[in-house]
Amino acid sequence: MAVTKIHPIKSTLKKALDYIENPDKTDEKLFVSSYGCSYETADIEFQMLLDQAYQKGNNLAHHLIQAFEPGETTAEQAHEIGRRLADEVLQGKYPYVITTHIDKGHLHNHIIFCAVDMANQRKYISNRQSYAFIRRTSDRLCKEHGLSVVKPGKDKGKTYAEWDAQKKGKSWKAKLKIAIDAAIPQAKDFDSFLRLMEAQGYEVKQGKFISFRAPGQERFTRCKTLGEDYTEERITQRIKGISIDRGPRRRSTGEISLRIALEDSIKAQQSAGYARWAKLHNLKQAANSLNFITEHQIDSYEGLESRLAEISAANDAAASALKDAERRLGDMALLIKNLSAYKQLRPVALELRNTKDKAAFRRQHESQLILYEAAAKALKEAGVTKLPNLYALKTEYKKLDAERERLSAQYSEAKQKLKEYGIVKQNVDSILRTAPGKEHTQER
């Protein structure tokens, strides 16, 4: 699991870069990387872009921090996840420096990126939407690497410290939820439930809201603060084996089914309420799947498999096209940045050739010459022999960026369709398994 936060850098950019690049924190800079700049000269490279910015503002850069749970990952893996996070969030538009600090009990990445993009000299917009995208991307990357993820839902609004304590089983609330979950299947009614809680060592306080206090706990905990399934009314329903309809809100079917199975297995044969709910739930899934295959004119199981294969291929093609466009945009943004620096600073380099006291001139124009030489080297390594027209290059970049937007929308649509068909196929497979002797053929 990784927790992320971001804040702007309005001054002392070099100081911030020096801090994150500290050799004592990065294993002698083993875990220091950069994109679109050299980490040794990132401050002056950022400043050159800032000087070219169309929008003047206070933000020089943005500092993104990604902290991992202790013991869950390695420094190498954390650094790779951080690089992928920066690449996906910044899309090759903004130069950045990333470092992984290994000196504390938990590994964490620092990503400092310029507030101005390399191609259009536009400022990065940091708001709730952009942060939500950072959070979603970080969570997905953690999941892909087998790390835990903070799950949204009934625990929404919980701080990292509370989530971390619950995961370790150390918070009072987590222990109370476990105790309640253990008592419910054994209880005949609410009074016997309270006696079972007291038998586990909990002190009970009844009033407007039912509260419990564990041995050693300073304050009582109101049950309603544990979530919607822990109010007095809901606990009573759970004791009776009644499951409530939560409406159209999306939820995790697997998680709810597991809990119902654990709580109601003791009462399953006596609980008509649960049986009715389970039957209705399965009928709804069957009806939805039947409506879907009818609406989409799918006549057979083989037809469903064929349609799913087609959509999967379209999804892969859309993903590949999008990645190719993003790669080309990244290459073009670097070319624009280096070409701009080369053309802007070439007069300084020519003046160096003609000056008599070259050492004094270099000392006076050190930053400019470093940037010019870095740009010239980058252009040479990119195989640029004839300098392209900068205006034409920026125009081409804008066209490609618009194409990337189109491809991104196309990929999102294909991904959603693939998910939709995948769910339908799972439901169909489940329905067919419960009907022995049925062939994989849908009669219309």
C-alpha positions, -999 to 999 in steps of 0.1 A, spaced: 0 0 0 12 35 -7 -2 68 6 3 99 -16 3 136 -10 14 166 -32 22 202 -25 36 231 -46 71 244 -43 70 282 -44 106 290 -34 139 273 -26 136 248 -55 173 239 -53 170 233 -15 141 209 -21 160 190 -48 191 188 -27 170 173 2 154 146 -19 188 137 -35 206 134 -2 231 105 -6 225 94 30 189 88 22 192 73 -13 221 48 -8 247 72 -23 222 83 -50 216 48 -62 179 55 -60 179 88 -79 165 90 -114 152 118 -137 133 123 -169 136 153 -192 165 167 -172 196 158 -154 191 156 -116 224 174 -111 211 205 -130 174 201 -126 170 234 -108 184 255 -137 166 234 -163 133 239 -145 140 276 -142 146 279 -180 112 264 -186 96 287 -160 111 317 -177 93 306 -209 60 300 -193 29 317 -207 12 318 -173 32 334 -146 25 322 -111 41 313 -77 45 276 -83 80 266 -94 75 229 -91 53 203 -74 65 178 -48 47 144 -49 54 120 -20 45 83 -22 50 64 11 48 26 14 38 4 43 68 -8 63 82 -42 51 58 -45 22 82 -37 -7 119 -33 -16 137 -2 -25 141 -14 -61 104 -21 -64 94 11 -47 116 31 -71 101 14 -101 66 20 -89 74 56 -84 89 60 -119 58 44 -134 36 67 -113 55 98 -125 54 86 -162 17 79 -162 6 110 -143 29 134 -161 25 117 -195 60 127 -206 52 164 -205 70 176 -174 106 170 -164 110 154 -130 135 140 -105 125 109 -85 143 96 -54 136 67 -30 145 73 6 155 42 25 168 58 58 135 56 77 113 27 88 92 30 57 103 34 21 90 65 4 94 82 -30 99 119 -36 90 132 -71 97 168 -79 85 179 -113 86 213 -130 54 233 -129 57 241 -166 55 215 -194 83 211 -220 62 214 -252 36 241 -246 51 260 -216 18 256 -198 14 253 -160 4 221 -143 -30 223 -128 -31 208 -93 -66 203 -79 -89 176 -65 -94 159 -99 -56 157 -106 -49 144 -71 -77 118 -75 -60 106 -107 -27 104 -88 -43 84 -60 -61 60 -85 -29 55 -105 -8 48 -74 -34 23 -60 -35 5 -94 3 2 -96 5 -11 -60 -22 -37 -68 -3 -47 -100 28 -53 -79 9 -73 -52 9 -46 -26 -21 -38 -4 -45 -9 -13 -66 13 8 -101 2 -2 -130 27 -6 -164 20 8 -177 17 44 -143 29 57 -144 60 36 -129 90 54 -106 69 75 -71 83 80 -41 64 70 -31 59 106 -66 44 114 -65 22 83 -29 11 91 -39 3 127 -69 -17 116 -49 -37 91 -25 -47 119 -55 -55 142 -43 -29 168 -71 -3 168 -99 -4 193 -125 -1 165 -110 -30 146 -110 -52 177 -146 -42 185 -158 -50 150 -142 -85 153 -158 -90 187 -193 -80 174 -189 -102 143 -180 -131 165 -209 -126 189 -237 -121 163 -239 -157 150 -241 -171 186 -268 -146 197 -305 -154 199 -316 -118 204 -300 -84 212 -299 -90 250 -280 -123 246 -257 -104 222 -249 -79 249 -242 -107 274 -218 -123 248 -200 -90 245 -197 -87 282 -183 -123 283 -156 -111 259 -146 -84 285 -164 -54 270 -182 -28 292 -216 -19 278 -232 16 279 -268 19 267 -284 52 259 -293 70 227 -265 50 210 -251 17 222 -214 19 231 -187 -5 242 -154 -1 260 -126 -28 260 -103 -34 290 -76 -8 290 -95 15 266 -100 51 278 -132 60 261 -163 42 250 -168 36 212 -202 42 197 -212 13 175 -226 36 148 -191 50 142 -179 15 130 -200 16 99 -235 10 86 -236 -27 96 -229 -19 133 -258 3 143 -281 -12 170 -308 -16 144 -285 -34 119 -270 -56 146 -305 -67 155 -313 -75 119 -280 -94 115 -289 -115 146 -322 -124 130 -305 -133 98 -320 -105 78 -300 -89 50 -310 -54 39 -314 -41 4 -289 -12 0 -304 0 -33 -285 6 -65 -252 16 -48 -222 -3 -62 -207 -28 -38 -183 -57 -35 -204 -88 -41 -177 -112 -30 -171 -94 3 -208 -92 12 -215 -128 2 -186 -140 24 -198 -121 54 -234 -133 50 -221 -169 47 -201 -166 79 -228 -149 99 -259 -168 86 -245 -203 81 -257 -212 116 -292 -199 109 -294 -207 71 -319 -235 75 -342 -214 98 -338 -181 80 -364 -177 53 -353 -140 49 -318 -150 38 -331 -177 14 -355 -152 -2 -326 -127 -6 -302 -152 -21 -329 -164 -46 -338 -129 -56 -301 -119 -60 -295 -148 -83 -327 -141 -103 -316 -105 -108 -282 -116 -121 -299 -141 -144 -324 -115 -157 -297 -88 -163 -276 -113 -182 -305 -125 -203 -315 -89 -211 -279 -81 -221 -274 -111 -245 -309 -104 -260 -302 -67 -265 -268 -75 -281 -282 -103 -303 -260 -130 -289 -275 -164 -299 -251 -189 -284 -224 -194 -258 -199 -197 -286 -212 -163 -299 -206 -148 -265 -171 -162 -264 -164 -149 -299 -178 -114 -291 -156 -113 -259 -125 -123 -279 -132 -95 -304 -136 -69 -277 -105 -81 -259 -85 -78 -292 -100 -43 -297 -90 -33 -262 -54 -45 -267 -52 -26 -300 -65 6 -284 -41 2 -255 -12 -3 -279 -21 27 -300 -25 49 -269 9 38 -255 25 45 -289 10 80 -291 21 87 -255 57 76 -263 58 98 -294 45 127 -274 72 122 -248 99 120 -274 86 151 -291 83 171 -258 120 163 -251 129 174 -286 110 207 -283 127 214 -249 162 207 -261 157 225 -294 143 256 -276 173 256 -252 198 251 -280 184 279 -301 180 303 -272 215 297 -258 235 293 -290 245 330 -290 261 325 -256 281 296 -269 292 315 -300 302 344 -278 324 320 -257 343 310 -289 352 346 -296 360 358 -261 396 360 -250 392 351 -214 372 320 -218 375 309 -182 361 341 -168 333 340 -194 324 304 -185 323 313 -148 300 342 -156 276 322 -178 281 288 -162 243 279 -160 236 289 -195 265 270 -210 256 239 -190 221 239 -204 234 246 -240 259 218 -239 233 194 -224 208 203 -251 234 199 -279 244 165 -265 207 154 -263 200 165 -299 231 146 -311 221 114 -292 186 117 -307 201 117 -342 191 152 -351 215 165 -378 193 193 -392 174 215 -368 137 213 -374 114 243 -374 103 249 -338 69 263 -347 61 234 -370 72 210 -343 49 225 -317 20 225 -342 26 188 -348 28 182 -311 -7 197 -306 -21 176 -333 -6 144 -318 -19 155 -284 -54 158 -297 -50 123 -313 -39 110 -279 -71 124 -263 -92 106 -289 -73 73 -284 -76 77 -246 -114 80 -250 -114 50 -274 -94 29 -249 -116 38 -220 -147 28 -240 -131 -5 -250 -120 -12 -215 -155 -6 -201 -170 -28 -228 -146 -56 -220 -154 -54 -183 -192 -54 -191 -189 -85 -213 -166 -102 -188 -192 -98 -160 -219 -111 -183 -199 -142 -192 -191 -149 -155 -229 -147 -148 -238 -169 -177 -212 -195 -166 -225 -194 -131 -261 -198 -143 -253 -227 -166 -233 -245 -139 -264 -244 -117 -285 -261 -144 -270 -296 -150 -275 -311 -185 -279 -277 -201 -259 -270 -233 -240 -238 -238 -266 -226 -262 -291 -197 -256 -325 -202 -272 -341 -169 -283 
